[in-house]
Amino acid sequence: MASFSSSRALPLKYSAAAKSMHWFVAAAVIVLLAIGPVMKRLVPEGSLRDNLYNFHEALGALVLIVMVARLIRRMAFGVPASDAAMPLIEQRASLWAQYALYVLLFITLVLGWAGTNAYGDPVTVFGLFDFPAIVGKDQALSDRIFVWHLICGILIGAIVALHVVGALYHWLVKRDSVFQRMLPGPERS
């Protein structure tokens, strides 16, 4: 998934846009993972729960939009090659974690969209616009979709945890430049 054009050289470092999208999605996914079980299990029915659901749906929709932009950007411009100092197994693990997160994020976000529509609600992006309905109202279908949405969310949480542990391992233990490659601002050596 490096580039549409094989004649184009891969970038040497992550662009500011790539870093910004990464950190937006990272922060949003952590918020979504935290809000999901809280709104479902801990908050009683009422306006607070409704507001949490609306925020969760809107933020999820925004993440889907950013993920589409990330994928297009990644396919158009490529990404820097893995740090050559990393062992091959770490390079492959990093790449597979990235692929798994992309796939699971897309699946989870589309499941949330479909489940919300099947419940009978639109997906509204902070009151600015609505996503089109992709399924009709069907409560039983909504319940089944949201089971899969939850399972995918748990898998995302596990992979994100491993990703964070890996990044911290490179930063604090190996003290190499892997973690710094994605930090905002100019790349540090």
VEXBABA-990992 format. One record per residue (C-alpha): x negated, y negated, z. Coordinates in nm, 3 decimals, m for minus. Layout:
# VEXBABA-990992
ATOM       c1       c2       c3
ATOM        X        Y        Z
...
//
This chain:
# VEXBABA-990992
ATOM       c1       c2       c3
ATOM    0.000    0.000    0.000
ATOM   m0.296   m0.228   m0.053
ATOM   m0.204   m0.428   m0.361
ATOM    0.003   m0.436   m0.679
ATOM   m0.311   m0.504   m0.879
ATOM   m0.610   m0.277   m0.844
ATOM   m0.832   m0.544   m1.001
ATOM   m0.767   m0.784   m0.712
ATOM   m1.019   m0.763   m0.427
ATOM   m0.889   m0.699   m0.078
ATOM   m0.902   m1.000    0.154
ATOM   m1.194   m1.012    0.395
ATOM   m0.980   m1.122    0.690
ATOM   m0.616   m1.155    0.786
ATOM   m0.457   m1.481    0.671
ATOM   m0.290   m1.723    0.909
ATOM    0.046   m1.619    0.760
ATOM   m0.025   m1.249    0.820
ATOM   m0.130   m1.318    1.179
ATOM    0.174   m1.539    1.245
ATOM    0.414   m1.277    1.112
ATOM    0.238   m1.003    1.312
ATOM    0.264   m1.193    1.640
ATOM    0.623   m1.303    1.576
ATOM    0.729   m0.944    1.509
ATOM    0.526   m0.818    1.807
ATOM    0.688   m1.064    2.048
ATOM    1.035   m1.013    1.901
ATOM    1.009   m0.633    1.917
ATOM    0.905   m0.647    2.282
ATOM    1.205   m0.872    2.356
ATOM    1.438   m0.643    2.158
ATOM    1.308   m0.334    2.336
ATOM    1.359   m0.502    2.674
ATOM    1.704   m0.644    2.601
ATOM    1.845   m0.323    2.449
ATOM    1.873   m0.113    2.763
ATOM    1.947   m0.414    2.985
ATOM    2.251   m0.522    2.783
ATOM    2.374   m0.165    2.744
ATOM    2.323   m0.030    3.096
ATOM    2.264   m0.310    3.348
ATOM    2.486   m0.601    3.248
ATOM    2.860   m0.563    3.310
ATOM    3.105   m0.635    3.031
ATOM    3.167   m1.005    2.990
ATOM    3.024   m1.318    2.832
ATOM    2.663   m1.253    2.941
ATOM    2.668   m0.907    2.783
ATOM    2.831   m1.045    2.467
ATOM    2.564   m1.318    2.446
ATOM    2.285   m1.061    2.490
ATOM    2.434   m0.845    2.214
ATOM    2.463   m1.150    1.984
ATOM    2.103   m1.252    2.059
ATOM    1.977   m0.893    2.009
ATOM    2.158   m0.868    1.674
ATOM    2.040   m1.211    1.554
ATOM    1.678   m1.152    1.659
ATOM    1.683   m0.807    1.499
ATOM    1.815   m0.960    1.175
ATOM    1.540   m1.222    1.185
ATOM    1.279   m0.949    1.238
ATOM    1.417   m0.766    0.933
ATOM    1.377   m1.080    0.722
ATOM    1.019   m1.130    0.845
ATOM    0.939   m0.761    0.791
ATOM    1.055   m0.786    0.428
ATOM    0.829   m1.092    0.388
ATOM    0.540   m0.903    0.555
ATOM    0.581   m0.606    0.325
ATOM    0.596   m0.825    0.014
ATOM    0.290   m1.020    0.132
ATOM    0.103   m0.701    0.212
ATOM    0.181   m0.548   m0.128
ATOM    0.094   m0.868   m0.314
ATOM   m0.228   m0.961   m0.136
ATOM   m0.341   m0.645    0.040
ATOM   m0.496   m0.627    0.384
ATOM   m0.858   m0.627    0.493
ATOM   m1.030   m0.292    0.497
ATOM   m1.066   m0.124    0.833
ATOM   m1.367   m0.221    1.039
ATOM   m1.649   m0.008    0.897
ATOM   m1.792    0.044    1.246
ATOM   m1.478    0.230    1.354
ATOM   m1.495    0.609    1.338
ATOM   m1.287    0.755    1.056
ATOM   m1.039    0.911    1.299
ATOM   m0.972    0.568    1.455
ATOM   m0.931    0.412    1.110
ATOM   m0.678    0.678    1.012
ATOM   m0.493    0.656    1.344
ATOM   m0.468    0.279    1.305
ATOM   m0.338    0.308    0.949
ATOM   m0.082    0.575    1.039
ATOM    0.037    0.370    1.336
ATOM    0.086    0.072    1.103
ATOM    0.279    0.283    0.852
ATOM    0.490    0.442    1.125
ATOM    0.575    0.102    1.272
ATOM    0.673   m0.040    0.933
ATOM    0.895    0.259    0.852
ATOM    1.051    0.281    1.198
ATOM    1.111   m0.092    1.216
ATOM    1.291   m0.094    0.882
ATOM    1.497    0.214    0.973
ATOM    1.584    0.082    1.320
ATOM    1.677   m0.264    1.197
ATOM    1.898   m0.130    0.918
ATOM    2.059    0.114    1.162
ATOM    2.135   m0.177    1.396
ATOM    2.289   m0.370    1.106
ATOM    2.497   m0.070    0.994
ATOM    2.599    0.020    1.350
ATOM    2.712   m0.335    1.419
ATOM    2.916   m0.340    1.098
ATOM    3.067    0.002    1.175
ATOM    3.161   m0.130    1.520
ATOM    3.355   m0.399    1.336
ATOM    3.129   m0.699    1.386
ATOM    2.920   m0.901    1.143
ATOM    2.548   m0.952    1.199
ATOM    2.510   m1.327    1.246
ATOM    2.167   m1.488    1.241
ATOM    2.194   m1.745    1.520
ATOM    2.511   m1.888    1.365
ATOM    2.326   m1.993    1.050
ATOM    2.452   m1.718    0.820
ATOM    2.589   m1.365    0.826
ATOM    2.433   m1.057    0.675
ATOM    2.669   m0.889    0.431
ATOM    2.857   m0.587    0.566
ATOM    2.695   m0.262    0.454
ATOM    2.954   m0.025    0.607
ATOM    3.319   m0.057    0.702
ATOM    3.464   m0.039    1.050
ATOM    3.439    0.313    1.193
ATOM    3.388    0.339    1.569
ATOM    3.281    0.705    1.562
ATOM    3.023    0.629    1.293
ATOM    2.901    0.328    1.493
ATOM    2.846    0.547    1.798
ATOM    2.642    0.800    1.596
ATOM    2.438    0.527    1.426
ATOM    2.352    0.367    1.759
ATOM    2.224    0.698    1.895
ATOM    1.972    0.702    1.608
ATOM    1.902    0.331    1.661
ATOM    1.814    0.412    2.024
ATOM    1.594    0.710    1.930
ATOM    1.403    0.499    1.677
ATOM    1.368    0.220    1.934
ATOM    1.214    0.463    2.181
ATOM    0.969    0.583    1.914
ATOM    0.879    0.222    1.831
ATOM    0.818    0.154    2.199
ATOM    0.584    0.454    2.224
ATOM    0.387    0.355    1.914
ATOM    0.368   m0.008    2.026
ATOM    0.234    0.108    2.364
ATOM   m0.035    0.315    2.189
ATOM   m0.114    0.021    1.959
ATOM   m0.160   m0.211    2.259
ATOM   m0.375    0.045    2.441
ATOM   m0.589    0.086    2.128
ATOM   m0.630   m0.290    2.087
ATOM   m0.724   m0.332    2.453
ATOM   m0.967   m0.038    2.425
ATOM   m1.146   m0.211    2.137
ATOM   m1.147   m0.546    2.316
ATOM   m1.237   m0.442    2.672
ATOM   m1.422   m0.110    2.637
ATOM   m1.583   m0.100    2.295
ATOM   m1.619   m0.480    2.284
ATOM   m1.607   m0.476    1.905
ATOM   m1.426   m0.721    1.675
ATOM   m1.122   m0.505    1.597
ATOM   m0.887   m0.684    1.839
ATOM   m1.013   m1.029    1.741
ATOM   m0.930   m0.971    1.373
ATOM   m0.560   m1.031    1.444
ATOM   m0.592   m1.312    1.699
ATOM   m0.454   m1.650    1.588
ATOM   m0.707   m1.904    1.466
ATOM   m1.035   m1.843    1.291
ATOM   m1.182   m1.496    1.314
ATOM   m1.431   m1.454    1.597
ATOM   m1.743   m1.244    1.580
//
